[in-house]
Amino acid sequence: MQGESGRVPGAPPPPVIPRAPLPFEPRRLRRWHAGTSRGQAGRMLRLLASSCARSLGAGGGARGLLPPQGTRPALGLRGLGCSLSRQASDAPRNQPPSPELVARSVGICSMMRLPVQASPEGLDAAFVGVPLDIGTSNRPGARFGPRRIREESVLLRTANPSTGALPFQSLMVADLGDVNVNLYNLQDSCRLIREAYQKIVAASCIPLTLGGDHTITYPILQAMAEKHGPVGLVHVDAHMDTADKALGEKLYHGTPFRRCVDEGLLDCKRVVQIGIRGSSTTLDTYRYSRSQGFRVVLAEDCWLKSLVPLMGEVRQQMGGKPIYISFDIDGLDPAYAPGTGTPEIAGLMPSQALEIIRGCQGLNVVGCDLVEVSPPYDPSGNTALLAANLLFEMLCALPKVTVV
């Protein structure tokens, strides 16, 4: 007869069977696991989790990261988990846990279940959330984009067999949490974003941004240009986002690249906009972009064809100078990405999105963003899943990523 524990009363306890260490475990946990039974391990991990939870300060920030009274931090953790400091230089790089070892439903909701840390120091690349949507002109909801993208990223794995990229064997990567934006003031939010990215760029860390509406690209490029000078731009979108103003306001998600041109943040001869389409208020809607030297690739010029030849031309246009990738999810057809604020019919296909991002592999990519995911308009989560995959592809396209 067996008791509740599943053992026969009076029988000796099961032997301790050491298991292989998980690649993301600190060394002391690896040593501890070597002599610990599964039941003891489970109890200890629960204690560690509760200890981590207790270390979180009020408002979701990690202990020691709360700002001085009366100030707002530009960058910090907002309800994602506790901070993890950089591993020693001789330690393995951060690795997302394998679903063969850790169930997908287990763990803090970070991008690809990577460690969450508060500082970009020691990182080669980092995922950063910018949950802002007060610059939208139609349907809001993109403030929830970073959280839902992280949720769906649990389906991602560490290697890219299609391109041969092994990003986690090449780069130290983590999730930096979210920029602490001000949802009541768009100008102040842009300041907070710019200051956060100045710190990231100063640490020589390449940011991969989870948006957020497209307004956020403007302050990000302000920070980029401070270090790299005017950058090239691969911009995938249904809209050019080069309007001057709306309702008397010069800053919203329809104006970021107009503001970037005004401030000299872009190398305009190295700007390409792909997937542009939709109705307009005038027939010369492309005039401004083309007058600045942008290459405008209309969606109808992409229909029913591979974009590999186009990206060959783009690669030559970009050269070896710094470029930034800005991908608005509404560049894709709403059949594939309905969860967005300003959908336009007859857009790009996911396979073409992969061709565009993979076509940037080997270029001097200094930053990327994926914006305008609005989860309330896609309860299935497919739009966020697509976004998570595209962000992984961007990571795989970064410089110094091993390709085999």
Disulfide bonds with the S-S distance in Angstrom:
Cys52-Cys82 2.31
